Amino acid sequence: MMDDWNRVFPFGPGPVTAINILFEPDATMLQRCEANNARLLMVFPKSFALDATHRPHVTLLKRFVRTADLDKIYAAAGKVFARTDMLGLRILAFKFYYIPSGTIGLAGIVGKASPELRELQQSLIEAVAPFTVATGLWDAFATTPEDPVIDPLLID
């Protein structure tokens, strides 16, 4: 009887996953990212180096989604990417940024998106919208034993 109410009115979204839909930059931008990372490591040697889990990328969309819908999200995003000329997209990098976070912070590169890149982003927002939930917790993120804590800034 107690479970009947939940079957009739399912309030919770179930398990939630934090997603980041992104693409990797071209070779020129990768080289510049690696050079900037090397420069930062000389000034802040305790920061992290770019590696297999910390790759330069261009974030198109971050959302909390229902874990059960990940295959549907992958398919919806795939349809958007299939109709996009990814090699034709352009972004103009024009400055660095820094966000205070934890003991190290986060650095990145600010870019000006082309109209085609903005169109791609809007299409992804629309494709993922049916699967999005308002918020999630730290357990929605992937962690490693070396880096087990999710900064509250990322959750917000």
MOUR-V996085 format. One record per residue. N is the residue number from 1. PHI is phi in degrees with one decimal (NA if undefined). OMEGA is omega as a letter, one per 20 degrees, with the letter a starting at -180 (none if undefined). BURIAL is # if it has 9 or more other C-alpha atoms within 8 Angstrom, else .. Layout:
# MOUR-V996085
n:N phi:PHI omega:OMEGA burial:BURIAL
n:N phi:PHI omega:OMEGA burial:BURIAL
This chain:
# MOUR-V996085
n:1 phi:NA omega:a burial:.
n:2 phi:-60.8 omega:a burial:.
n:3 phi:-76.6 omega:r burial:.
n:4 phi:-58.2 omega:a burial:.
n:5 phi:-59.3 omega:a burial:#
n:6 phi:-68.4 omega:r burial:#
n:7 phi:-71.6 omega:a burial:.
n:8 phi:-76.5 omega:a burial:.
n:9 phi:-126.8 omega:a burial:.
n:10 phi:-75.1 omega:a burial:.
n:11 phi:-82.4 omega:a burial:.
n:12 phi:-82.0 omega:a burial:.
n:13 phi:-80.0 omega:a burial:.
n:14 phi:81.3 omega:a burial:.
n:15 phi:-59.1 omega:a burial:.
n:16 phi:-119.0 omega:r burial:#
n:17 phi:-123.8 omega:r burial:#
n:18 phi:-88.0 omega:r burial:#
n:19 phi:-113.5 omega:r burial:#
n:20 phi:-135.9 omega:r burial:#
n:21 phi:-86.9 omega:a burial:.
n:22 phi:-147.1 omega:r burial:#
n:23 phi:-138.7 omega:r burial:.
n:24 phi:-85.2 omega:r burial:.
n:25 phi:-72.2 omega:r burial:#
n:26 phi:-73.0 omega:a burial:.
n:27 phi:-60.7 omega:a burial:.
n:28 phi:-63.4 omega:a burial:.
n:29 phi:-68.2 omega:r burial:.
n:30 phi:-59.8 omega:r burial:#
n:31 phi:-62.2 omega:r burial:.
n:32 phi:-67.7 omega:r burial:.
n:33 phi:-63.5 omega:a burial:#
n:34 phi:-65.2 omega:r burial:#
n:35 phi:-65.4 omega:r burial:.
n:36 phi:-65.7 omega:r burial:.
n:37 phi:-62.5 omega:r burial:#
n:38 phi:-61.8 omega:r burial:#
n:39 phi:-63.3 omega:r burial:.
n:40 phi:-64.5 omega:r burial:#
n:41 phi:-65.2 omega:r burial:#
n:42 phi:-69.5 omega:a burial:.
n:43 phi:-85.5 omega:a burial:.
n:44 phi:-125.5 omega:a burial:.
n:45 phi:-63.3 omega:a burial:.
n:46 phi:-87.8 omega:r burial:.
n:47 phi:-77.6 omega:a burial:.
n:48 phi:-94.5 omega:r burial:.
n:49 phi:-92.0 omega:r burial:.
n:50 phi:-61.7 omega:r burial:#
n:51 phi:-153.4 omega:a burial:.
n:52 phi:-62.3 omega:r burial:.
n:53 phi:-100.1 omega:r burial:.
n:54 phi:-124.0 omega:a burial:.
n:55 phi:-105.4 omega:r burial:.
n:56 phi:-60.8 omega:r burial:#
n:57 phi:-158.5 omega:r burial:.
n:58 phi:-111.6 omega:r burial:.
n:59 phi:-78.5 omega:r burial:#
n:60 phi:-100.0 omega:a burial:#
n:61 phi:-161.7 omega:r burial:#
n:62 phi:-120.6 omega:a burial:#
n:63 phi:-150.8 omega:r burial:#
n:64 phi:-93.9 omega:a burial:#
n:65 phi:-134.7 omega:r burial:#
n:66 phi:-71.5 omega:a burial:#
n:67 phi:-56.4 omega:a burial:#
n:68 phi:-62.7 omega:a burial:.
n:69 phi:-98.6 omega:a burial:#
n:70 phi:-57.3 omega:r burial:#
n:71 phi:-63.6 omega:r burial:.
n:72 phi:-66.9 omega:r burial:.
n:73 phi:-65.8 omega:r burial:#
n:74 phi:-58.7 omega:r burial:.
n:75 phi:-66.3 omega:a burial:.
n:76 phi:-64.7 omega:r burial:#
n:77 phi:-66.7 omega:r burial:#
n:78 phi:-59.9 omega:r burial:.
n:79 phi:-63.9 omega:r burial:.
n:80 phi:-64.9 omega:a burial:#
n:81 phi:-65.4 omega:a burial:#
n:82 phi:-63.5 omega:a burial:.
n:83 phi:-98.7 omega:a burial:.
n:84 phi:-114.3 omega:r burial:.
n:85 phi:-81.2 omega:a burial:.
n:86 phi:-61.3 omega:a burial:.
n:87 phi:-71.2 omega:a burial:.
n:88 phi:-90.0 omega:a burial:.
n:89 phi:-71.8 omega:r burial:#
n:90 phi:-130.3 omega:r burial:.
n:91 phi:-142.6 omega:a burial:#
n:92 phi:-102.9 omega:r burial:.
n:93 phi:-79.0 omega:a burial:.
n:94 phi:-133.2 omega:r burial:.
n:95 phi:-166.1 omega:r burial:.
n:96 phi:-96.6 omega:r burial:.
n:97 phi:-134.7 omega:r burial:.
n:98 phi:-139.4 omega:r burial:.
n:99 phi:-120.2 omega:r burial:.
n:100 phi:-61.8 omega:a burial:.
n:101 phi:-161.7 omega:a burial:#
n:102 phi:64.0 omega:a burial:.
n:103 phi:-87.3 omega:a burial:.
n:104 phi:-112.1 omega:a burial:.
n:105 phi:95.1 omega:a burial:#
n:106 phi:-134.9 omega:r burial:.
n:107 phi:-115.6 omega:r burial:.
n:108 phi:-160.6 omega:a burial:.
n:109 phi:-119.2 omega:r burial:#
n:110 phi:-90.6 omega:r burial:#
n:111 phi:-126.6 omega:r burial:#
n:112 phi:-99.6 omega:a burial:.
n:113 phi:-80.2 omega:r burial:#
n:114 phi:-76.5 omega:r burial:#
n:115 phi:-56.7 omega:r burial:.
n:116 phi:-66.2 omega:r burial:#
n:117 phi:-68.9 omega:r burial:#
n:118 phi:-64.1 omega:r burial:#
n:119 phi:-64.2 omega:r burial:.
n:120 phi:-60.2 omega:a burial:#
n:121 phi:-61.1 omega:r burial:#
n:122 phi:-62.3 omega:r burial:.
n:123 phi:-63.9 omega:r burial:#
n:124 phi:-68.1 omega:r burial:#
n:125 phi:-56.8 omega:a burial:#
n:126 phi:-67.6 omega:a burial:.
n:127 phi:-68.7 omega:a burial:#
n:128 phi:-90.3 omega:a burial:#
n:129 phi:-49.2 omega:a burial:.
n:130 phi:-64.2 omega:a burial:.
n:131 phi:-108.1 omega:a burial:#
n:132 phi:-82.8 omega:r burial:#
n:133 phi:-116.9 omega:a burial:#
n:134 phi:-65.5 omega:a burial:.
n:135 phi:-156.9 omega:r burial:.
n:136 phi:-148.1 omega:r burial:#
n:137 phi:-114.8 omega:a burial:.
n:138 phi:-58.7 omega:a burial:#
n:139 phi:-74.4 omega:r burial:.
n:140 phi:-79.2 omega:a burial:#
n:141 phi:-100.9 omega:r burial:#
n:142 phi:-80.5 omega:r burial:.
n:143 phi:-129.2 omega:r burial:.
n:144 phi:-127.1 omega:r burial:.
n:145 phi:-58.4 omega:r burial:.
n:146 phi:-75.4 omega:a burial:.
n:147 phi:-138.9 omega:a burial:.
n:148 phi:-84.7 omega:a burial:.
n:149 phi:-101.1 omega:r burial:.
n:150 phi:-98.7 omega:a burial:#
n:151 phi:-65.5 omega:r burial:.
n:152 phi:-55.2 omega:r burial:.
n:153 phi:-57.7 omega:r burial:.
n:154 phi:-68.1 omega:a burial:.
n:155 phi:-69.3 omega:r burial:#
n:156 phi:-65.8 omega:none burial:.
